[in-house]
Every structure is written in C-alpha cells, then in structure tokens.
C-alpha cells in the first residue's frame, strides 16, 4: 500500500483523504507527528467521537485550545482511528499537526 501525495498550488505537501463525507485536500505538516486538525467548516457530517480539550499548535506555531475527537478513516487500506482537533482558528486541514 502507498499514499500518493503532491504539492498543491502553493507548493505545500498535500494528500487527498476521504473522511467519510467526501475527499478533501489535507496539508501534510512534515515537522510534527500526530493527528489531524480540521477547520470547523469541515466538521459537519463527520462521525466524530468526543474526547476532550487539548492544546495544539498551527503550522506557524500559534497555540490554540480545541475540542478533540476521534475519527475512523481508511488509511493505506486499513480502518484506523485518528485523533482530530476541530477549530475555527485554522483555515486548512492539517495532518500531523499535533506537536
């Protein structure tokens, strides 16, 4: 199995990922490992399970507190549970954003 990535129009590393409500472009944060940060606008319609509150950092290093959830996605051919932060303070989906 493999995941195909690409560089978007802004030369940022990205992948397409189906979160259950359709495929979206997600930026890959190569400096962090962890979960997924989504803008609030992308959260509706997802099968999210509430976990709590946690401190996160955007790609520019700005801290924010966000509700945390878990979400099951298809990743490299397997169903996988991933941590997800939802925040109105981010504008793009970011994979690996939990530093």
C-alpha positions in Angstrom: 0.0 0.0 0.0 1.0 3.6 -0.5 -0.4 7.1 -0.2 0.1 9.4 -3.1 0.9 13.0 -2.2 1.5 16.0 -4.3 2.5 19.7 -4.0 -0.6 22.0 -4.1 -0.8 25.3 -5.9 1.2 26.9 -3.0 3.9 24.3 -3.3 2.8 22.8 0.1 2.9 19.0 0.5 -0.7 17.6 0.5 -2.8 14.5 0.1 -6.4 13.8 -0.7 -8.2 11.9 2.1 -11.8 10.7 2.4 -13.0 11.4 5.9 -16.4 9.8 5.2 -18.1 12.9 3.9 -16.1 13.1 0.8 -12.4 13.7 -0.1 -10.7 16.8 0.9 -7.2 18.2 0.5 -5.1 18.0 3.6 -1.7 19.7 4.1 1.0 17.5 5.5 2.9 19.0 8.4 6.3 17.3 8.0 7.6 18.8 11.2 5.1 17.1 13.6 3.6 13.7 14.1 0.2 13.0 15.4 -3.4 13.7 14.5 -5.5 15.8 12.2 -6.6 19.4 12.6 -9.7 20.5 10.8 -11.4 23.8 10.4 -14.9 23.9 11.9 -16.4 24.3 8.4 -15.3 20.8 7.5 -16.5 19.0 10.7 -20.2 18.8 9.9 -21.3 15.4 8.6 -18.3 13.6 10.1 -18.7 10.7 12.5 -16.7 12.3 15.3 -16.4 10.9 18.9 -15.8 13.5 21.6 -12.6 13.0 23.6 -12.0 16.4 25.5 -9.9 19.6 25.2 -6.3 19.9 24.3 -3.7 22.5 23.3 -2.5 22.4 19.7 -0.2 24.5 17.5 -0.8 25.6 14.0 1.9 25.3 11.3 3.0 28.8 12.1 3.5 27.9 15.8 0.4 29.7 17.1 -1.1 27.8 20.1 -4.9 27.2 20.4 -7.2 25.2 22.6 -9.6 22.9 20.7 -12.1 20.2 21.3 -10.6 16.9 20.5 -12.4 14.0 18.8 -11.5 10.7 17.2 -12.5 9.6 13.7 -12.1 6.4 11.9 -10.7 6.7 8.4 -9.4 4.4 5.7 -5.6 4.8 5.8 -3.4 2.6 3.5 -6.2 0.1 3.1 -7.0 -0.3 6.8 -9.6 1.3 9.0 -7.7 3.5 11.5 -8.8 5.6 14.5 -7.1 9.0 14.4 -7.2 12.0 16.9 -8.8 15.1 15.4 -8.9 18.7 16.6 -11.7 21.0 15.3 -11.1 24.7 15.5 -12.5 27.9 13.9 -8.9 29.3 14.2 -7.5 27.1 11.4 -8.4 27.6 7.8 -6.9 24.4 6.2 -7.0 20.8 7.1 -3.6 19.8 8.5 -2.2 16.2 9.0 0.5 15.7 11.6 -0.5 18.9 13.4 -0.3 17.6 17.0 3.2 18.7 18.1 
